[in-house]
Amino acid sequence: MKIKVISALLLALSSFSSAAALINTELPDNAYITINGYDVAWISPWSQHNTPGGIDFSFQSLFGWAPMTLDIYNNIGGLTGYNFAFAGANVDYVSGNNLDEASGARLAYVQPGTAPQFDVAVATPWFTNHTWIDWSQGTDGQWSLANFDFHGCTNSCNESLAFRVSQTAIAQVPEPATLAILGLGLIGIAARRRRS
């Protein structure tokens, strides 16, 4: 009887560690990258079409996130897992604990000789009820897009990405009223110089 209880408890704990509740907060800046005018997030260790429990964009779409498409991926110019490695990324890999304490995000399947030299941006818990990405598949560029799976490998051996137009690029575009005021000011300066 004790063995059955202990076995059931261990099974419950192991299933808890591999799945977590979806995080419904805005994706933090250190959990994605910005490249060629797009924000890109690594969101699942499975394909867009075969993630157990599915990929959930219902909350993150409020902030512009959508499934990565082949056209957008090609506009970005291609990616590998190393693009997601930078100092200050949410998963603290370099220090050795391989964990984002706030979300539970982490790396799995890091092969010898391919380990990242920096921390890694992992957004899985904001889009799925899982917490990890498969680092080795990302370093090989085995991505699953909304309309394309790389390397002819479907389902469980492609990693999923999400994108949005970079929020930094949107913030830098001046409003038309600001441009109009600037233009009127320049015309006024030019007119005043002519009178002098």
PyMOL commands that set and color helices and strands:
alter all, ss='L'
color gray80, all
select helices_A, chain A and resi 2-18+29-31+60-63+70-76+81-84+124-126+135-139+150-152+155-157+167-172+176-195
alter helices_A, ss='H'
color red, helices_A
select strands_A, chain A and resi 33-35+38-44+66-67+106-108+132-134+143-145+148-149+159-165
alter strands_A, ss='S'
color yellow, strands_A
deselect
rebuild
show_as cartoon
